[in-house]
Amino acid sequence: RYTLRMWRALSAADALNVGRDTLLRAMVFLPLGLAAAARWVFPPALARLAGLLPFDLLSLYPQLMSYVLLLLAPTICGMVVGFVLLDQRDDHTLAAMQVTPLPLRDYLAYRLTAPMLLSLLMTLAALPLAGLLPLSPLALLGLALAAAPLAPLVALFLAGFAANKVQGFALQKALGVLLLAPYLAALLPGRWELLAGLVPTYWPAALLWGLQAQADYTWALLPIGLAYQAALLAGLLRRFERVTHT
């Protein structure tokens, strides 16, 4: 009962803050807006450019855009929460919370679980809206589950390694390398591609490509990727708690 009351109170406060902030509202609905554009705006534009390009971009477009949409919602949710945690750490809200009835651990559990659930729902809505790949309900759910832990990972990465919001913005730009890693891995020969598995964005991408290729090993990637992301999450959480208490 206490946990339910806490979630109601914090989620109501978050909804109010998002409703008041134009930028936050735009970021929350960006995945759906991009999905709609991916279905009705981008294909006609690319068709007009087809003769000007040295390669067939239209044939690559469904895979590329599906990959972007798969990672977009968790990345955005993680960035928003990461900057919230940076603000609360800088103004000592998190330190003061240790002497309140709301334990810091419970607050962090909410703060990291909420964006993961939101990104899960947004991904489940965005991919079908884009209509780029024929995905069964099971495949869609698997992809959304594989990508959802990226939200708390991004949040804790920003909050744990940035000393302030300025450094947070710099780290945010560095996250672009993580988004590119799975595609760069495809250029590596043989088993060298497995090195990309050290980057958490590789696992949702590998599941997406495995589903497209109907590979036998595809569904084994989901528990492996989730276990690896859980290990990273535990390490980043310890890092954040250590930084918060210093």
C-alpha positions in Angstrom: 0.0 0.0 0.0 2.9 2.4 0.8 4.5 1.7 -2.5 1.3 2.3 -4.4 0.8 5.7 -2.6 4.3 6.6 -3.4 3.9 5.8 -7.1 0.7 7.7 -7.3 2.2 10.8 -5.6 5.4 10.8 -7.6 3.7 10.0 -11.0 1.2 12.8 -10.4 4.0 15.3 -9.7 5.9 14.1 -12.8 2.8 14.4 -15.0 2.3 17.9 -13.8 5.9 18.9 -14.5 5.8 17.4 -18.0 2.5 19.1 -18.7 4.0 22.5 -17.8 7.2 22.1 -19.8 6.9 22.4 -23.5 10.3 20.8 -24.2 9.5 17.8 -22.0 6.1 17.3 -23.7 7.8 17.4 -27.1 10.4 14.9 -26.1 7.8 12.5 -24.7 5.8 12.4 -27.9 8.8 12.6 -30.3 8.9 8.8 -30.9 5.2 8.8 -32.0 5.8 11.8 -34.2 8.8 10.3 -35.8 7.0 7.0 -36.3 4.2 8.9 -38.1 6.7 10.7 -40.3 8.5 7.4 -41.0 5.3 6.0 -42.4 3.8 8.9 -44.4 6.5 11.6 -44.9 10.0 10.1 -45.3 9.2 7.4 -48.0 7.9 9.8 -50.6 10.8 12.1 -50.0 13.3 9.3 -50.3 11.6 8.1 -53.5 12.2 11.5 -55.1 15.9 11.3 -54.1 16.4 7.7 -55.3 17.9 8.7 -58.6 20.4 11.1 -57.1 21.9 8.6 -54.7 24.6 6.1 -55.6 22.9 3.3 -53.5 19.4 2.1 -52.9 18.4 3.9 -49.7 14.8 2.8 -49.9 15.8 -0.9 -49.4 17.8 0.0 -46.3 15.3 2.5 -44.9 12.9 0.0 -43.1 15.8 -1.6 -41.1 17.5 1.7 -40.3 14.4 3.6 -39.2 13.1 0.6 -37.2 16.4 0.6 -35.4 16.2 4.3 -34.6 12.6 4.0 -33.4 13.5 1.0 -31.2 16.2 2.9 -29.3 14.6 6.4 -29.4 12.0 6.2 -26.6 14.3 4.6 -24.0 17.2 7.0 -24.9 14.9 10.1 -24.5 13.4 8.8 -21.3 16.8 8.1 -19.9 18.2 11.5 -20.8 15.2 13.3 -19.2 15.6 11.3 -15.9 19.3 11.6 -16.0 19.1 15.4 -15.9 16.4 15.3 -13.2 18.8 13.2 -11.1 21.6 15.7 -11.8 19.5 18.6 -10.7 18.4 16.8 -7.5 21.9 15.8 -6.7 23.3 19.3 -7.3 20.6 21.0 -5.1 21.1 18.2 -2.4 17.5 17.0 -2.7 18.7 13.4 -2.8 20.9 13.9 0.3 18.0 15.5 2.2 15.7 12.6 1.2 17.8 10.2 3.4 16.1 11.7 6.5 12.6 11.8 5.1 9.9 9.0 5.3 10.7 8.3 1.6 13.8 6.2 1.5 16.3 7.0 -1.3 16.3 3.4 -2.5 12.5 3.5 -2.9 12.7 6.8 -4.7 15.4 5.6 -7.1 13.4 2.4 -7.8 10.5 4.6 -8.9 12.7 7.1 -10.8 14.4 4.3 -12.8 11.4 2.0 -13.3 9.0 4.7 -14.5 11.0 5.7 -17.6 11.5 2.0 -18.4 7.8 1.4 -18.4 7.1 4.6 -20.4 9.7 3.7 -23.0 8.2 0.2 -23.2 4.8 1.6 -24.0 6.1 4.2 -26.4 8.1 1.5 -28.3 5.0 -0.8 -28.5 3.1 2.1 -30.0 5.8 3.6 -32.3 6.9 0.5 -34.2 3.4 -0.6 -35.4 2.6 3.0 -36.2 5.6 3.3 -38.5 4.6 0.1 -40.3 8.1 -0.6 -41.5 8.5 -4.2 -40.7 6.0 -7.1 -40.3 6.3 -7.9 -36.6 4.1 -10.3 -34.7 2.8 -9.2 -31.3 5.4 -11.5 -29.6 8.3 -10.1 -31.7 7.1 -6.5 -30.9 6.9 -7.2 -27.2 10.3 -8.9 -27.2 11.9 -5.9 -29.0 10.3 -3.4 -26.6 11.5 -5.5 -23.6 15.0 -5.7 -25.0 15.3 -1.9 -25.4 13.5 -0.8 -22.3 16.4 -1.2 -19.8 18.4 1.4 -21.9 16.3 4.1 -20.2 17.6 3.6 -16.6 21.1 2.8 -18.0 21.2 6.2 -19.8 19.9 7.9 -16.8 22.4 6.4 -14.4 25.3 6.9 -16.9 24.6 10.7 -17.0 23.9 11.1 -13.3 26.8 8.9 -12.2 29.6 10.3 -14.4 28.6 13.9 -15.0 29.7 16.3 -12.3 27.1 18.9 -13.4 24.6 19.6 -16.1 27.2 21.0 -18.5 29.2 17.7 -18.4 25.8 16.0 -18.7 25.2 17.6 -22.0 28.7 16.6 -23.2 28.0 13.0 -22.2 24.7 13.1 -23.9 26.5 13.8 -27.2 28.8 11.0 -26.5 25.9 8.6 -26.3 25.6 8.9 -30.1 28.6 6.5 -30.3 26.5 3.9 -28.5 23.7 4.2 -31.0 26.2 3.7 -33.9 28.0 0.8 -32.3 25.7 -2.0 -33.6 26.0 -0.9 -37.2 29.7 -0.5 -36.9 29.9 -4.0 -35.5 28.3 -5.3 -38.7 31.5 -4.3 -40.5 33.7 -6.4 -38.3 34.8 -9.8 -39.5 33.6 -13.0 -38.0 33.5 -13.2 -34.2 34.9 -9.7 -33.8 31.3 -8.6 -34.0 30.8 -10.0 -30.5 32.9 -7.1 -29.1 29.9 -4.9 -29.9 28.0 -6.9 -27.2 29.9 -4.8 -24.6 27.7 -1.9 -25.8 24.1 -2.4 -24.4 22.5 -1.0 -27.6 23.8 -4.0 -29.5 21.4 -6.5 -27.9 18.1 -4.9 -29.0 19.6 -4.3 -32.5 20.8 -7.9 -32.7 17.3 -9.2 -31.7 15.8 -6.9 -34.4 18.1 -8.3 -37.1 17.7 -11.8 -35.9 13.9 -11.5 -36.2 14.2 -10.1 -39.7 16.5 -13.0 -40.7 14.4 -15.6 -38.8 17.6 -17.0 -37.3 17.4 -20.0 -35.0 19.4 -18.2 -32.2 17.2 -15.1 -32.2 15.2 -15.6 -29.0 18.3 -16.6 -27.0 19.5 -13.0 -27.5 16.7 -11.6 -25.3 17.6 -13.2 -21.9 21.4 -12.7 -22.6 20.9 -9.0 -23.4 18.6 -8.5 -20.4 21.0 -10.2 -18.1 23.9 -8.1 -19.3 21.9 -4.9 -19.0 20.9 -5.8 -15.5 24.6 -6.3 -14.6 25.4 -2.9 -16.0 22.5 -1.4 -14.2 23.7 -2.7 -10.8 27.2 -1.4 -11.4 25.9 2.1 -12.4 23.5 2.2 -9.5 26.4 1.5 -7.1 28.4 4.3 -8.8 25.5 6.7 -8.5 25.0 6.0 -4.8 28.7 6.4 -4.2 28.8 9.7 -5.9 25.6 10.9 -4.2 27.0 10.2 -0.7 30.4 11.9 -1.3 
